[in-house]
Amino acid sequence: MWQKLSRCYPLQLELIPLVLLILAFYIVLSNYSLLPDSIPFHFDAQGNPDDWNSKETIFLLPSIAAVVFVLLTSFNVWFACTNDPRRLINLPEKRKEALTEAQAEMLRLFIGRCLFILKILILGLLTYLTWQTVEIAMGNASRLGSLFWLLTAALVIFVVYMVWKSFRLTKAPGDVSA
């Protein structure tokens, strides 16, 4: 199983999202007793807090990060270990049946790498949100910083690239419609 997954990327890189997840929980646990009873729970489009909730809600972001970590890791392992990746590829049947084995394998590797990068981007964003929520609650910051928008933009751009590249990889030779 791990050999199949290691074809997508070196497994040591899994330490990056794991460290981000641990960091999110560390930020919460190390600051929980210092937090006021009410903390920011929602932010407007400018990054200003516009809704506040009890301090127990600070556990929500690292919990979501943990679920994302488990789900994306599970999907990545499942996709890497399946015998025929075409079974898991969401394409119109005609296009899926036209895939060669080489295209299916290239798509498997590409999707595996993309899931890993998505995991890092999402966990990075959630960890940053956790940190900024604590900073705003404690009065050390007044709004989300520019890193929030940078991570969000990177996530959106990467998803668009991932979809575009996936369609390019599944294009039949000589097909000009894709």
C-alpha positions in Angstrom: 0.0 0.0 0.0 2.7 2.5 1.0 4.7 1.7 -2.0 1.8 2.5 -4.3 1.3 5.8 -2.5 5.0 6.7 -2.6 4.8 6.7 -6.4 2.8 10.0 -6.1 5.2 11.7 -3.7 7.8 10.9 -1.0 5.8 9.8 2.1 8.1 11.8 4.4 6.2 14.9 3.0 3.2 13.7 5.0 4.9 15.3 7.9 4.0 18.7 6.6 0.2 18.4 6.9 0.6 16.4 10.1 2.7 19.2 11.7 0.0 21.8 10.5 -2.7 19.7 12.2 -0.7 19.3 15.4 0.1 23.0 15.4 -3.6 23.9 15.1 -4.4 21.9 18.2 -1.3 23.2 20.0 -2.4 26.8 19.4 -5.8 26.1 20.8 -4.7 24.1 23.8 -1.9 26.4 24.8 -4.1 29.5 24.6 -7.5 28.2 25.7 -7.2 29.3 29.4 -6.1 32.8 28.2 -9.1 33.3 25.8 -11.9 35.6 26.8 -15.4 34.1 27.1 -16.3 35.4 23.6 -14.2 34.8 20.6 -14.6 35.7 16.8 -16.6 33.1 15.1 -17.1 34.6 11.6 -15.4 37.2 9.5 -16.6 39.6 6.8 -15.2 40.0 3.4 -12.6 42.5 4.7 -11.4 40.0 7.4 -13.0 41.8 10.3 -14.8 39.7 12.9 -18.6 40.1 12.5 -19.9 37.4 14.8 -18.7 36.2 18.1 -19.4 33.0 20.0 -18.3 31.1 23.2 -14.6 30.3 23.5 -15.4 26.5 23.2 -16.0 27.1 19.5 -12.2 27.5 19.1 -12.0 23.7 18.9 -14.1 23.7 15.7 -11.3 24.7 13.3 -8.7 22.1 14.4 -11.5 19.5 14.5 -12.4 20.4 10.9 -8.7 20.2 10.0 -8.5 16.7 11.6 -11.5 15.5 9.5 -10.0 17.0 6.3 -6.6 15.3 7.1 -8.2 11.9 7.6 -10.6 12.2 4.6 -8.0 13.4 2.1 -5.4 10.9 3.4 -8.0 8.1 3.0 -9.0 9.2 -0.4 -5.4 9.4 -1.5 -4.6 5.9 -0.2 -7.7 4.5 -1.7 -7.0 6.1 -5.1 -3.4 5.0 -5.0 -4.2 1.4 -4.1 -7.2 0.7 -6.4 -6.4 -1.7 -9.2 -8.3 0.3 -11.9 -8.3 4.0 -11.2 -10.9 4.5 -13.9 -13.5 3.1 -11.4 -12.9 6.2 -9.2 -12.6 8.8 -12.0 -15.6 11.0 -12.4 -15.9 11.5 -16.1 -18.6 10.8 -18.7 -18.6 7.1 -19.4 -17.6 7.6 -23.1 -14.6 9.6 -22.1 -13.7 7.2 -19.3 -13.8 4.2 -21.5 -11.5 5.9 -24.0 -8.8 6.3 -21.4 -5.7 4.3 -22.1 -3.9 2.5 -19.2 -1.1 5.1 -19.5 -3.6 8.0 -19.2 -5.3 6.4 -16.3 -2.0 5.9 -14.5 -0.9 9.5 -15.2 -4.2 10.7 -13.9 -3.8 8.5 -10.8 -0.3 10.1 -10.1 -1.6 13.6 -10.8 -4.7 13.3 -8.6 -2.6 11.7 -5.8 -0.2 14.7 -5.8 -3.1 17.2 -6.1 -4.9 15.6 -3.1 -1.7 16.0 -1.1 -1.2 19.7 -2.1 -4.9 20.3 -1.3 -4.4 18.8 2.1 -1.5 21.2 2.8 -3.4 24.2 1.5 -6.6 23.5 3.5 -4.7 22.6 6.7 -2.5 25.7 6.3 -5.6 27.8 5.9 -7.4 26.3 8.9 -4.3 26.5 11.1 -3.9 30.1 10.1 -7.5 30.8 10.9 -7.1 29.2 14.3 -4.1 31.3 15.1 -5.7 34.5 13.9 -8.9 33.8 15.8 -6.8 33.5 19.0 -4.9 36.6 18.2 -8.0 38.7 17.6 -9.7 37.3 20.7 -6.8 38.2 22.8 -6.6 41.7 21.3 -3.3 41.2 19.5 -4.8 41.6 16.0 -8.0 43.3 14.7 -8.6 41.3 11.5 -7.4 38.5 9.3 -4.2 39.3 7.6 -3.2 39.1 4.0 -2.0 35.5 4.4 -5.6 34.4 4.7 -6.4 35.9 1.3 -3.1 34.5 -0.2 -3.9 31.0 1.0 -7.5 31.3 -0.2 -6.4 32.5 -3.6 -3.8 29.7 -3.8 -6.5 27.1 -3.0 -9.0 28.4 -5.6 -6.3 28.7 -8.3 -5.0 25.3 -7.5 -8.5 23.7 -7.8 -9.0 25.4 -11.1 -5.6 24.1 -12.3 -6.4 20.6 -11.0 -9.7 20.4 -12.9 -8.1 21.9 -16.1 -5.1 19.6 -16.0 -7.3 16.5 -15.3 -9.4 17.2 -18.4 -6.2 17.7 -20.4 -4.8 14.3 -19.2 -8.0 12.5 -20.2 -8.2 14.0 -23.6 -8.1 11.5 -26.4 -5.2 11.9 -28.9 -6.6 13.9 -31.8 -9.6 15.2 -29.7 -9.7 18.9 -30.1 -12.9 19.5 -28.1 -11.3 19.1 -24.7 
